[in-house]
């Protein structure tokens, strides 16, 4: 056997060892389990009518399915009575939502139920164990007395929708797969705070809160996705992505007839910035969403009707960027929303980072508003690319 043959054998052996250890390395990096994954992702909406659950997608056997239709009979599996969702913020659990009933509006399904906030539960438990100092007895000496436990608060929730016969039949099917982690007895209904039903649509949109929620029959490890930055980092990155967003908005606005001169300062309103570490790289990914209302001078080139539309709706900009190893901000994605043509330039409302496939790596969830309704879209970040992973139906 020649020396060349020995080198070929050694190279082949190294390749075999690398191929065998690659799955182990991948598992160690992302913490993905080898067991089959069945995970539901939803959005818990808290608006003027209380809480309701919006099913988004089901991840099963390596594929994504629309949670509005997956395993429907006719109620989708994502909204079977008793299904428990873990409500999260940046991957950290903040509460649970227990589905009591499902309702259908048009082609879209929604879940009604009870929300339990972990912060409220911890505060109630702490109140039971507090003590207070009171003067008691003829000599007025302080006596330690246990405080009376405060009555537990019932979380605000939407009024229960009427129970449908078909929903009851689906819930009673013992052979149907479920997402729930356990069984919780439904809490008694409680009416939540209500707002004026005649409130404007924009006010309702601004007042609602969206939180991600996941349901998984298996107990899986989770991790927070928030990037921990100091004040100096936050100040520098906020300034950097604000400048990036202003440049993208100026370029798009000029192409759409809005006059923004080189010396015009873009002053954002309702600006929100979140920083994440979705892939263990320790190089944060930033998501910035803000609103810009042009002045009358800047809208002078538009028709009166168009100018009123822009003034009323405002121009929204969404920017996603990444900090590289040199500390420099690199653009990944931008979208500038135009209220005159939301079908081409939708308004993107950021919801949160969420692990939709249980690989301990986060994706980004957005709500896209158009003239026909809104879609929930899941994006996965690959370096400087943001690829659409799943898009729900219009609601």
Sine and cosine of phi, psi and omega as CSV:
sin_phi,cos_phi,sin_psi,cos_psi,sin_omega,cos_omega
0.00,0.00,0.73,-0.69,-0.09,-1.00
-0.99,0.14,0.33,-0.95,0.09,-1.00
-0.85,0.53,-0.54,0.84,0.02,-1.00
-0.90,0.45,-0.63,0.78,0.01,-1.00
-0.91,0.42,-0.63,0.77,0.03,-1.00
-0.89,0.46,-0.65,0.76,0.01,-1.00
-0.89,0.45,-0.63,0.77,0.02,-1.00
-0.89,0.45,-0.65,0.76,0.00,-1.00
-0.90,0.43,-0.68,0.74,0.00,-1.00
-0.89,0.45,-0.69,0.72,0.02,-1.00
-0.89,0.46,-0.64,0.76,0.02,-1.00
-0.91,0.42,-0.64,0.77,0.01,-1.00
-0.90,0.43,-0.65,0.76,0.02,-1.00
-0.89,0.45,-0.65,0.76,0.01,-1.00
-0.89,0.46,-0.68,0.73,0.00,-1.00
-0.89,0.46,-0.69,0.72,0.00,-1.00
-0.89,0.45,-0.67,0.74,0.01,-1.00
-0.89,0.45,-0.69,0.73,0.00,-1.00
-0.90,0.44,-0.58,0.82,-0.02,-1.00
-0.95,0.30,-0.54,0.84,-0.06,-1.00
-1.00,-0.01,-0.20,0.98,-0.05,-1.00
-0.87,0.50,-0.72,0.69,0.04,-1.00
-0.88,0.48,-0.58,0.82,0.01,-1.00
-0.91,0.41,-0.68,0.73,0.02,-1.00
-0.90,0.44,-0.65,0.76,0.01,-1.00
-0.90,0.43,-0.66,0.75,0.02,-1.00
-0.90,0.43,-0.66,0.75,-0.01,-1.00
-0.91,0.42,-0.54,0.84,-0.04,-1.00
-0.97,0.25,-0.72,0.69,-0.11,-0.99
-0.96,-0.29,-0.19,0.98,0.06,-1.00
0.96,0.29,0.43,0.90,-0.03,-1.00
-0.98,0.17,0.74,-0.67,-0.03,-1.00
-0.99,0.10,0.45,-0.89,0.02,-1.00
-0.99,0.13,-0.22,0.98,-0.01,-1.00
-0.96,0.28,0.43,-0.90,-0.01,-1.00
-0.86,0.51,0.59,-0.80,-0.04,-1.00
-0.95,-0.32,0.76,-0.64,0.17,-0.99
-0.76,-0.65,0.97,-0.26,-0.10,-1.00
-0.72,-0.70,0.73,-0.68,0.08,-1.00
-0.96,-0.27,0.67,-0.74,0.06,-1.00
-0.89,-0.46,0.72,-0.70,-0.04,-1.00
-0.61,-0.79,0.10,-1.00,0.08,-1.00
-0.84,-0.55,0.81,-0.59,0.07,-1.00
-1.00,-0.06,0.89,-0.45,-0.05,-1.00
-0.97,-0.25,0.78,-0.63,0.04,-1.00
-0.89,-0.45,0.97,-0.23,-0.03,-1.00
-0.83,-0.56,-0.35,-0.94,-0.08,-1.00
-0.94,0.34,-0.24,0.97,0.05,-1.00
-0.97,-0.23,0.19,0.98,0.01,-1.00
0.99,-0.15,-0.42,-0.91,-0.07,-1.00
-1.00,-0.03,0.64,-0.77,0.21,-0.98
-0.52,-0.85,0.54,-0.84,-0.07,-1.00
-0.98,-0.19,0.76,-0.66,0.02,-1.00
-0.95,-0.33,0.96,-0.29,0.01,-1.00
-0.94,0.35,0.68,-0.74,-0.05,-1.00
-0.93,-0.36,-0.91,0.41,-0.07,-1.00
-0.54,-0.84,0.36,-0.93,0.10,-0.99
-0.87,-0.50,0.77,-0.63,0.09,-1.00
-0.97,-0.25,0.88,-0.48,-0.05,-1.00
-0.54,-0.84,0.76,-0.65,0.04,-1.00
0.81,0.59,0.64,0.76,0.08,-1.00
0.98,0.18,0.15,0.99,-0.02,-1.00
-0.77,-0.64,0.41,-0.91,0.05,-1.00
-0.97,-0.23,0.65,-0.76,0.02,-1.00
-0.76,-0.65,0.47,-0.88,0.05,-1.00
-0.94,0.33,0.86,-0.52,-0.07,-1.00
-0.93,0.37,-0.27,0.96,0.05,-1.00
-0.95,0.32,-0.36,0.93,-0.11,-0.99
-0.83,-0.55,-0.29,0.96,-0.12,-0.99
-0.91,0.41,0.81,-0.59,0.02,-1.00
0.80,0.60,0.74,0.67,-0.01,-1.00
-1.00,0.05,0.66,-0.75,0.04,-1.00
-0.42,-0.91,0.79,0.61,-0.18,0.98
-1.00,0.07,-0.22,0.98,0.01,-1.00
-0.93,0.36,0.77,-0.63,0.00,-1.00
-0.92,0.40,0.43,-0.90,-0.03,-1.00
-0.85,0.52,-0.50,0.87,-0.04,-1.00
-0.91,0.41,-0.29,0.96,-0.08,-1.00
-0.84,-0.55,0.42,0.91,0.09,-1.00
-0.89,0.45,0.66,-0.75,-0.02,-1.00
-0.84,0.55,0.75,-0.66,-0.01,-1.00
1.00,-0.08,-0.11,0.99,0.05,-1.00
-0.92,0.39,0.72,-0.69,-0.06,-1.00
-0.95,-0.32,0.78,-0.62,0.07,-1.00
-0.94,-0.35,0.66,-0.75,0.11,-0.99
-1.00,-0.05,0.89,-0.45,0.00,-1.00
-0.99,0.10,0.72,-0.70,-0.13,-0.99
-0.76,-0.65,0.38,-0.93,0.21,-0.98
-0.76,-0.65,0.92,-0.40,-0.04,-1.00
0.82,0.58,0.63,0.78,0.05,-1.00
1.00,0.04,-0.22,0.97,-0.01,-1.00
-1.00,-0.05,0.77,-0.64,-0.01,-1.00
-0.93,0.37,0.72,-0.69,0.01,-1.00
-0.84,-0.54,-0.15,0.99,-0.01,-1.00
0.06,-1.00,-0.05,-1.00,0.05,-1.00
-0.72,-0.69,0.48,-0.88,0.08,-1.00
-0.81,-0.59,0.83,-0.56,-0.03,-1.00
-0.96,-0.26,0.88,-0.48,-0.04,-1.00
-0.96,0.28,0.84,-0.54,0.06,-1.00
-0.98,-0.19,-0.55,0.83,-0.10,-0.99
-0.39,-0.92,0.36,-0.93,0.04,-1.00
-0.87,-0.50,0.62,-0.79,0.05,-1.00
-0.74,-0.67,0.46,-0.89,-0.04,-1.00
-0.86,-0.51,0.76,-0.65,0.08,-1.00
-0.84,-0.54,0.95,-0.32,-0.12,-0.99
0.91,0.41,-0.82,-0.57,0.02,-1.00
-0.99,-0.13,-0.01,1.00,-0.10,-1.00
-0.98,-0.22,0.62,-0.78,0.04,-1.00
-0.97,-0.23,0.52,-0.85,0.05,-1.00
-0.67,-0.74,0.48,-0.88,0.04,-1.00
-0.95,-0.31,0.67,-0.74,0.11,-0.99
-0.93,-0.37,0.54,-0.84,0.01,-1.00
0.07,-1.00,-0.45,-0.89,-0.10,-0.99
-0.89,-0.46,0.74,-0.67,0.05,-1.00
-0.96,-0.26,0.76,-0.65,0.07,-1.00
-0.91,-0.41,0.88,-0.47,0.00,-1.00
-1.00,0.00,0.83,-0.56,-0.02,-1.00
-0.88,0.48,-0.54,0.84,0.00,-1.00
-0.92,0.40,-0.66,0.75,0.03,-1.00
-0.91,0.41,-0.64,0.77,0.01,-1.00
-0.90,0.43,-0.67,0.74,0.01,-1.00
-0.91,0.41,-0.62,0.78,0.01,-1.00
-0.92,0.40,-0.63,0.78,0.03,-1.00
-0.91,0.41,-0.66,0.76,0.02,-1.00
-0.92,0.39,-0.59,0.81,0.02,-1.00
-0.92,0.38,-0.58,0.82,0.00,-1.00
-0.91,0.42,-0.53,0.85,-0.01,-1.00
-0.93,0.35,-0.40,0.91,-0.09,-1.00
-0.96,-0.28,0.14,0.99,0.01,-1.00
-0.99,0.12,0.40,-0.92,0.05,-1.00
-0.79,-0.61,0.43,-0.90,0.01,-1.00
-0.76,-0.65,0.48,-0.88,0.02,-1.00
-1.00,-0.06,0.81,-0.58,0.03,-1.00
-0.74,-0.68,0.58,-0.82,0.11,-0.99
-0.98,0.18,0.81,-0.59,-0.04,-1.00
-0.51,-0.86,0.50,-0.87,0.04,-1.00
1.00,-0.07,0.25,-0.97,-0.08,-1.00
-0.92,0.39,-0.44,0.90,-0.04,-1.00
-1.00,-0.09,0.12,0.99,0.07,-1.00
0.85,0.52,0.43,0.90,0.06,-1.00
-0.97,0.24,0.59,-0.81,0.01,-1.00
-0.92,0.38,0.69,-0.73,0.00,-1.00
-0.85,-0.53,0.72,-0.69,0.05,-1.00
-0.97,0.23,0.84,-0.54,0.05,-1.00
-0.77,-0.64,0.63,-0.78,0.03,-1.00
-0.97,0.24,0.75,-0.66,-0.01,-1.00
-0.93,0.36,0.52,-0.85,0.05,-1.00
-0.93,0.37,0.72,-0.70,-0.02,-1.00
-0.90,0.43,0.69,-0.73,0.02,-1.00
-0.96,0.28,0.61,-0.79,0.02,-1.00
-0.89,0.46,0.67,-0.74,-0.03,-1.00
-0.89,0.46,0.66,-0.75,0.01,-1.00
-1.00,0.08,0.64,-0.77,0.08,-1.00
-1.00,-0.01,0.87,-0.50,-0.05,-1.00
-0.89,0.46,0.54,-0.84,0.01,-1.00
-0.90,0.43,0.63,-0.78,0.00,-1.00
-0.46,-0.89,0.28,-0.96,0.03,-1.00
-0.98,0.22,0.50,-0.87,0.06,-1.00
-0.88,0.47,0.62,-0.79,-0.07,-1.00
-0.91,0.41,0.69,-0.73,0.04,-1.00
-0.98,0.20,0.41,-0.91,0.03,-1.00
-0.85,0.52,0.63,-0.78,-0.01,-1.00
-0.98,0.22,0.77,-0.64,0.01,-1.00
-1.00,-0.09,0.52,-0.85,0.01,-1.00
-0.89,0.45,-0.65,0.76,-0.02,-1.00
-0.93,0.36,-0.54,0.84,0.05,-1.00
-0.92,0.39,-0.63,0.77,0.02,-1.00
-0.90,0.44,-0.64,0.77,0.01,-1.00
-0.90,0.44,-0.65,0.76,0.01,-1.00
-0.92,0.40,-0.64,0.77,-0.03,-1.00
-0.93,0.38,-0.45,0.89,-0.06,-1.00
-1.00,-0.01,0.04,1.00,-0.01,-1.00
-0.97,0.23,0.93,-0.36,-0.08,-1.00
-0.96,0.29,-0.31,0.95,-0.07,-1.00
-1.00,-0.08,0.07,1.00,-0.08,-1.00
-1.00,0.09,0.71,-0.70,0.04,-1.00
-0.91,0.40,0.50,-0.87,-0.03,-1.00
-0.75,-0.67,0.32,-0.95,0.04,-1.00
-0.98,-0.19,-0.28,0.96,-0.18,-0.98
-0.90,0.44,0.52,-0.86,0.04,-1.00
-1.00,0.04,-0.40,0.91,-0.04,-1.00
-0.24,-0.97,-0.15,-0.99,-0.01,-1.00
-0.88,-0.47,0.75,-0.66,0.07,-1.00
-0.82,-0.58,0.69,-0.72,0.06,-1.00
-0.93,0.36,0.75,-0.66,0.01,-1.00
-0.87,0.50,0.73,-0.68,0.04,-1.00
-0.98,0.22,0.43,-0.90,0.02,-1.00
-0.88,0.48,0.56,-0.83,-0.03,-1.00
-0.90,0.43,0.58,-0.81,0.07,-1.00
-0.63,-0.78,0.74,-0.68,-0.03,-1.00
-0.97,0.25,0.77,-0.64,0.02,-1.00
-1.00,0.01,0.11,-0.99,0.00,-1.00
-0.91,0.42,0.61,-0.79,-0.03,-1.00
-0.88,-0.47,0.49,-0.87,0.07,-1.00
-0.94,-0.34,0.14,-0.99,0.02,-1.00
-0.86,0.50,0.85,-0.52,-0.03,-1.00
-0.91,0.41,-0.28,0.96,0.01,-1.00
-1.00,-0.01,0.16,0.99,0.00,-1.00
-0.88,0.48,0.47,-0.89,-0.03,-1.00
-0.93,0.36,0.44,-0.90,-0.05,-1.00
-0.88,0.47,-0.60,0.80,0.00,-1.00
-0.92,0.39,-0.62,0.78,0.04,-1.00
-0.90,0.44,-0.65,0.76,0.03,-1.00
-0.90,0.43,-0.66,0.76,0.00,-1.00
-0.90,0.44,-0.66,0.75,-0.04,-1.00
-0.95,0.32,-0.47,0.88,-0.07,-1.00
-0.99,0.12,-0.35,0.94,-0.06,-1.00
-0.98,0.22,0.47,-0.88,0.04,-1.00
-0.88,-0.47,0.69,-0.73,0.00,-1.00
-0.89,-0.45,0.78,-0.63,0.07,-1.00
-0.76,-0.65,0.60,-0.80,0.03,-1.00
-0.97,0.24,0.45,-0.90,0.03,-1.00
-0.57,-0.82,0.65,-0.76,0.01,-1.00
-0.79,-0.61,0.53,-0.85,0.07,-1.00
-0.75,-0.66,0.76,-0.65,-0.10,-0.99
-0.52,-0.86,0.79,-0.61,-0.02,-1.00
-0.93,0.36,-0.28,0.96,-0.01,-1.00
-0.98,-0.20,0.54,-0.84,0.09,-1.00
-0.99,0.14,0.91,-0.42,-0.06,-1.00
-0.84,-0.55,0.51,-0.86,0.04,-1.00
-0.95,0.33,0.57,-0.82,0.03,-1.00
-0.79,-0.62,0.24,-0.97,0.07,-1.00
-0.56,-0.83,0.49,-0.87,0.08,-1.00
-0.96,0.29,0.58,-0.82,-0.03,-1.00
-0.97,-0.23,-0.11,0.99,0.02,-1.00
-0.88,0.48,0.65,-0.76,0.11,-0.99
-1.00,0.02,0.80,-0.60,-0.02,-1.00
-1.00,0.05,0.96,-0.27,-0.01,-1.00
-0.91,-0.42,0.39,-0.92,0.06,-1.00
-1.00,-0.02,0.06,-1.00,-0.08,-1.00
-0.88,0.47,-0.62,0.78,-0.01,-1.00
-0.92,0.39,-0.70,0.71,0.04,-1.00
-0.88,0.48,-0.70,0.72,-0.02,-1.00
-0.88,0.47,-0.67,0.74,0.00,-1.00
-0.91,0.42,-0.71,0.71,-0.02,-1.00
-0.92,0.40,-0.72,0.69,-0.04,-1.00
-0.94,0.34,-0.57,0.82,0.06,-1.00
-0.89,0.46,-0.70,0.71,0.03,-1.00
-0.90,0.44,-0.64,0.76,-0.03,-1.00
-0.92,0.40,-0.73,0.68,-0.05,-1.00
-0.97,0.24,-0.45,0.89,0.10,-0.99
-0.91,0.42,-0.66,0.75,0.05,-1.00
-0.90,0.43,-0.67,0.74,0.03,-1.00
-0.88,0.47,-0.71,0.70,-0.01,-1.00
-0.91,0.41,-0.62,0.78,0.02,-1.00
-0.90,0.44,-0.64,0.77,0.02,-1.00
-0.91,0.42,-0.68,0.74,0.02,-1.00
-0.91,0.41,-0.66,0.75,0.01,-1.00
-0.91,0.42,-0.68,0.74,0.00,-1.00
-0.87,0.49,-0.69,0.72,-0.01,-1.00
-0.90,0.43,-0.70,0.71,-0.02,-1.00
-0.94,0.34,-0.64,0.77,-0.04,-1.00
-0.90,0.43,-0.65,0.76,0.01,-1.00
-0.88,0.47,-0.64,0.77,-0.01,-1.00
-0.94,0.35,-0.24,0.97,-0.03,-1.00
-0.93,-0.36,0.30,0.95,0.14,-0.99
1.00,-0.05,0.02,1.00,0.03,-1.00
-1.00,0.00,0.78,-0.62,-0.08,-1.00
-1.00,0.07,0.95,-0.32,0.07,-1.00
-0.82,-0.57,0.95,-0.32,-0.03,-1.00
-0.98,0.21,0.21,-0.98,-0.01,-1.00
-0.87,0.50,-0.47,0.88,-0.04,-1.00
-0.99,-0.12,-0.02,1.00,0.01,-1.00
-0.95,0.33,0.77,-0.64,0.05,-1.00
-1.00,0.02,0.77,-0.63,0.04,-1.00
-1.00,0.01,0.94,-0.35,0.01,-1.00
-0.98,-0.21,0.92,-0.40,-0.03,-1.00
-1.00,0.08,0.53,-0.85,0.14,-0.99
-0.88,-0.48,0.43,-0.90,0.04,-1.00
0.81,0.58,0.63,0.78,-0.01,-1.00
-0.97,0.23,0.69,-0.73,0.03,-1.00
-0.69,-0.73,0.72,-0.70,-0.01,-1.00
-0.76,-0.64,0.75,-0.66,0.09,-1.00
-0.83,-0.56,0.58,-0.81,0.02,-1.00
-0.84,-0.54,0.74,-0.68,-0.05,-1.00
-0.74,-0.67,0.32,-0.95,0.23,-0.97
-0.82,-0.57,1.00,0.01,-0.17,-0.99
-0.99,0.12,-0.27,0.96,-0.18,-0.98
-0.72,-0.69,0.41,0.91,0.04,-1.00
0.90,0.44,0.31,0.95,-0.06,-1.00
-1.00,0.07,-0.27,0.96,-0.08,-1.00
0.89,0.45,0.29,0.96,0.14,-0.99
-0.92,-0.39,0.97,-0.24,-0.20,-0.98
-0.90,0.43,0.52,-0.85,0.16,-0.99
-0.96,-0.27,0.76,-0.65,-0.08,-1.00
-0.95,-0.31,0.65,-0.76,0.09,-1.00
-0.83,-0.55,0.86,-0.51,-0.09,-1.00
-0.83,-0.56,0.79,-0.61,0.04,-1.00
-0.75,-0.66,0.75,-0.66,-0.03,-1.00
-0.46,-0.89,0.25,-0.97,-0.03,-1.00
-0.87,-0.49,0.61,-0.79,0.03,-1.00
-0.76,-0.65,0.78,-0.63,0.04,-1.00
-0.92,-0.38,0.94,-0.33,-0.01,-1.00
-0.92,0.39,0.37,-0.93,0.06,-1.00
-0.99,0.16,0.19,-0.98,0.03,-1.00
-0.89,0.46,-0.59,0.81,0.05,-1.00
-0.89,0.46,-0.65,0.76,-0.02,-1.00
-0.95,0.31,-0.31,0.95,0.01,-1.00
-0.98,-0.22,0.16,0.99,-0.09,-1.00
-0.90,0.43,-0.40,0.92,-0.01,-1.00
-0.99,0.13,-0.09,1.00,-0.02,-1.00
-0.99,-0.15,0.30,-0.95,0.13,-0.99
-0.93,0.38,0.31,-0.95,-0.04,-1.00
-0.87,0.50,-0.64,0.76,-0.02,-1.00
-0.92,0.40,-0.71,0.71,0.00,-1.00
-0.91,0.42,-0.65,0.76,0.01,-1.00
-0.88,0.47,-0.64,0.77,0.03,-1.00
-0.91,0.42,-0.62,0.78,0.02,-1.00
-0.89,0.45,-0.68,0.73,-0.02,-1.00
-0.94,0.35,-0.65,0.76,0.01,-1.00
-0.90,0.43,-0.64,0.77,-0.05,-1.00
-0.96,0.29,-0.72,0.70,-0.08,-1.00
-1.00,0.01,-0.47,0.88,-0.07,-1.00
0.97,0.24,0.31,-0.95,0.05,-1.00
-0.96,-0.27,0.82,-0.57,-0.01,-1.00
-0.98,-0.21,0.61,-0.79,0.07,-1.00
-0.80,-0.60,0.71,-0.70,0.07,-1.00
-0.86,-0.51,0.80,-0.60,-0.03,-1.00
-0.76,-0.65,0.71,-0.71,0.09,-1.00
-0.85,-0.53,0.78,-0.63,-0.05,-1.00
-0.63,-0.77,0.21,-0.98,-0.03,-1.00
-0.73,-0.69,0.61,-0.79,0.08,-1.00
-1.00,-0.04,0.85,-0.52,-0.03,-1.00
-0.99,0.11,-0.05,-1.00,-0.09,-1.00
-0.93,0.36,-0.27,0.96,0.07,-1.00
-1.00,-0.05,0.09,1.00,-0.01,-1.00
0.99,0.17,0.20,0.98,-0.02,-1.00
-1.00,-0.06,0.55,-0.84,-0.01,-1.00
-1.00,0.02,0.81,-0.59,-0.01,-1.00
-0.87,-0.49,0.75,-0.66,-0.02,-1.00
-0.94,0.34,0.70,-0.71,0.10,-0.99
-0.94,-0.35,-0.72,0.69,-0.12,-0.99
-0.38,-0.93,0.61,-0.80,0.15,-0.99
-0.62,-0.78,0.52,-0.85,0.08,-1.00
-0.60,-0.80,0.80,-0.60,0.03,-1.00
-0.94,-0.35,0.88,-0.47,-0.08,-1.00
-1.00,0.06,0.70,-0.72,0.04,-1.00
-0.88,-0.48,0.88,-0.48,-0.05,-1.00
-0.91,0.42,-0.25,0.97,0.03,-1.00
-0.98,0.18,-0.30,0.95,-0.04,-1.00
-0.47,-0.88,0.95,0.30,-0.04,-1.00
-0.95,0.31,-0.34,0.94,0.03,-1.00
-0.94,0.35,-0.57,0.82,0.04,-1.00
-1.00,0.04,-0.57,0.82,-0.05,-1.00
-0.80,-0.60,0.97,0.25,-0.08,-1.00
-0.92,0.39,0.42,-0.91,0.09,-1.00
-0.99,0.11,0.83,-0.56,-0.06,-1.00
-0.97,-0.24,0.92,-0.40,0.05,-1.00
-0.98,-0.18,0.86,-0.52,-0.03,-1.00
-0.98,0.19,0.73,-0.69,0.02,-1.00
-0.99,-0.12,-0.91,0.41,-0.02,-1.00
-0.01,-1.00,0.10,-0.99,0.17,-0.99
-1.00,0.00,0.70,-0.72,-0.07,-1.00
-0.51,-0.86,0.58,-0.81,0.04,-1.00
-1.00,0.02,0.98,-0.18,-0.12,-0.99
-1.00,0.06,-0.25,0.97,-0.06,-1.00
-0.80,-0.60,0.29,0.96,0.13,-0.99
0.87,0.50,0.62,0.78,0.07,-1.00
-0.95,-0.31,0.20,0.98,0.04,-1.00
0.91,0.41,0.37,0.93,0.07,-1.00
-0.79,-0.61,0.67,-0.74,-0.16,-0.99
-1.00,-0.05,0.51,-0.86,0.21,-0.98
-0.92,-0.38,0.19,-0.98,-0.01,-1.00
-0.96,-0.29,0.76,-0.65,-0.03,-1.00
-0.93,-0.36,0.82,-0.58,0.02,-1.00
-0.85,-0.53,0.45,-0.89,0.22,-0.98
-0.96,-0.28,0.85,-0.53,-0.01,-1.00
-0.98,-0.22,0.88,-0.47,0.01,-1.00
-0.99,-0.16,0.79,-0.61,0.06,-1.00
-0.79,-0.61,-0.06,-1.00,0.01,-1.00
-0.94,0.35,-0.40,0.92,-0.03,-1.00
-1.00,-0.06,-0.15,0.99,-0.02,-1.00
0.59,-0.81,-0.42,-0.91,0.00,-1.00
-0.74,-0.67,0.53,-0.85,0.09,-1.00
-0.87,-0.49,0.48,-0.88,0.14,-0.99
-0.97,-0.25,0.80,-0.59,-0.12,-0.99
-0.83,-0.56,0.74,-0.67,0.03,-1.00
-0.98,-0.22,0.78,-0.63,0.03,-1.00
-0.88,-0.47,0.56,-0.83,0.09,-1.00
-0.90,-0.44,0.71,-0.71,-0.01,-1.00
-1.00,-0.02,0.78,-0.63,0.12,-0.99
-0.81,-0.58,0.99,-0.13,-0.02,-1.00
0.87,0.50,-0.91,-0.42,0.02,-1.00
-0.97,-0.23,0.41,0.91,0.06,-1.00
-0.87,-0.49,0.57,-0.82,0.09,-1.00
-0.82,-0.57,0.97,-0.26,-0.11,-0.99
-0.98,-0.21,0.69,-0.73,0.04,-1.00
-0.94,0.33,0.82,-0.57,-0.03,-1.00
-0.99,-0.16,-0.61,0.79,-0.02,-1.00
-0.38,-0.92,0.59,-0.81,0.08,-1.00
-0.73,-0.68,0.78,-0.62,-0.02,-1.00
-0.99,0.17,0.09,-1.00,0.10,-1.00
-0.96,0.29,0.18,-0.98,-0.01,-1.00
-0.97,0.23,0.68,-0.73,0.04,-1.00
-0.89,-0.46,0.00,0.00,0.00,0.00
